[in-house]
Amino acid sequence: MAISIRDAHEGDEEIIVALVRELARAEGETSPVSTADVSAYLSHPDSGALLAELDGEVVGLLTWFVRPGLFHGGLWGYIDELVVREPARRHGVGNALVSEIMRRFAAAGCHEAAVAATRGNDPAIRLYNKHGLVGDAVMLERHFF
């Protein structure tokens, strides 16, 4: 199977909504994400989405943003969401997505990359560890919806 990675663009909103909702279901939640939300995210200059295709079919999504940070005195990149459709898992799709975004973060001059993973999601944690992301912090969240 040939994996290809590409930037998401106008026209990909519906598949991105479906993938984000699949991620939410896998975590026992629901997501109110809409195509308008995706359009706004993709139009923001410091964020984007990568789509992974296996033999021409979109099977994975990685969303990201880059922003300035003061602690390390430079830019930092953040992996926002990562999801691979169940049938495409264990075929290197997640690895290809993370490899590509880490390459882009380095090329952008980021001083740091970060991601949060749900406790107990050992496959995701192993994947991130493989790319040098380690457990240096705990992410705390509060939802307002």
Protein Blocks (a to p, Z undefined) as FASTA:
>chain_A
ZZddddddehilmmmmmmmmmmmmmnopacfbdfklmmmmmmpmkbccddddeehiafbd
cdddddddfklopacdddfbdcddfklgonommmmmmmmmmmmmmmnopabdcddddehi
lmlmmmmmmnopacfbccddddfZZ
